[in-house]
């Protein structure tokens, strides 16, 4: 299979990809064309159909399509110039080739997450975490397979688990470095901070924002979910509940980044920085992996607002 991360400028390909999106657009001269986003398990690539002729059969977004195309470069990124396309026949493709997945073992990561749950000494927080990650089998099954984003970082199967575990481990480290931090509160908040994403973003292969996600967002949705779980428990301390919910509400750190509240307690501040660090490190890692055949300067990155470079060996 011609995986997207293996495509090179000038290649002529005949391959099946998942059509993530399809836009019917017009050029400045008024000529119709299609703009597509194609996906396989290694990533996505922009594609264009400039000539809507008899070789272009009908297809829709979320169809698996066979394309005959030339790989070109536009504005420094690869793009497919599609000459022929049709909906792929059953048996022409394996769906597992089109779902990006964590390179880490999902069950192994979940076992590690449950180990952190067991390490919590506060009885109320431990009971809450068990209620979410152990007793709710339907939720845990979704949590394991979910992505952490439509794009940007951890946008793959197992991405939400990988990100949540990484942030929790960073917070565990911070609690050792800064004893003023309430370790149990911080680590519990880290494990719970993004659970709203199971409803904000749809399952694969769509992996797109739901109506509820667009209207409410994962921060509010996650806070509501945790609040509901706490309401089912007896005698959960109100002060502890408010601190935990505040950490979730403020974990993006700034109002302009989507947090309804800015961090007001030190644990919330630590969580916001740990979350941002893991997201940025993963984003940069994915950028480097996408340019693994290159060296030196990669050009300007909008995400990092900087000209970025690969470290010398």
C-alpha positions, 0 to 999 in steps of 0.5 A, a space after each residue: 500500500 502507498 501509505 501517505 507518509 511514504 508519498 513523494 513529489 512526482 509519484 504516480 499512484 493508484 490507491 484506496 484512501 478514506 475520504 475524510 472531507 469533500 468540498 465542492 468549490 469554484 476557482 476564481 474563474 468560476 470553474 468547479 473543482 473538488 477539494 478533498 482530505 484523504 486519510 490512512 493510518 499514517 496521516 492525511 493529505 490534501 487532494 484536488 480534482 480539477 477536471 470533473 470528467 467521466 473518470 470522476 465517479 460519484 462519491 461522498 465524504 467518509 467513502 473509501 475511494 480508489 484514486 489515480 493521482 499524481 503527487 505534487 507539492 503546493 506551499 511546501 506540502 504534498 498534494 494529490 492531483 487526482 485524475 480518476 476516482 471511484 468508490 472502492 469495492 468491498 475487499 479492496 481495502 482493510 479498514 485497519 489501514 485507515 485508522 491512525 492508532 497509538 504506537 503504544 500498547 493500549 491495554 498496557 497504558 490502561 493498566 498503568 493508568 489503573 496503577 495510578 488510581 491505586 496509588 491515590 491515598 484520598 479515599 474519596 478521590 480513589 472511589 471517584 476514579 474507580 467509579 469512572 475508570 473501573 466500574 463504568 465498563 462502557 466508558 472505559 471501553 470508549 476512553 481506551 479507543 478515543 482520540 484526544 483531538 480531531 487534529 493537532 495532537 494525539 488525534 489517533 485511536 488511544 490518543 486520549 488515553 496516551 495523553 491523559 496518562 502522560 499528563 498524569 505522570 507529569 503531574 506525579 513528577 511535579 508533586 514530588 518536585 513541589 511538595 506544596 502540591 496536593 498530589 492526590 488532587 493533582 493526579 486525579 484531576 490529570 486523569 479526569 481533565 479531558 474525559 469530556 472528549 469521549 462525547 465532544 469528538 465522535 468515534 473513528 472513522 469520523 473523529 469529528 466534533 459532535 453537535 454537543 461538542 461544538 455547543 458545549 466543549 469538552 471542558 464543560 462536558 467533562 466537568 458535568 460528567 465528573 459532577 454527575 459521578 460525584 452526585 452519585 457518591 455519599 458524603 463526597 466533601 464539597 470543598 474537595 469537589 469544587 477544587 477538583 472541578 476547578 482544575 478541570 474547568 481551568 486546565 487550558 490555563 487562559 480564558 482565550 484558550 477556552 478555559 471558563 476559569 483561570 487557575 486559582 489554586 496551585 494544583 490547577 496551575 500545575 495541571 494547566 502547564 502539564 497539559 500544555 507541555 504534553 500537547 506541545 511535545 506531541 505536536 512537535 514530535 508528530 511534526 518531526 515524524 512527518 519530516 523524518 527524511 529531512 534535516 536542518 530547518 523545516 520552515 515556519 510552523 504556525 503552531 509554534 510561531 517559529 522557524 523550526 529545526 531538526 536537532 543534529 545527530 
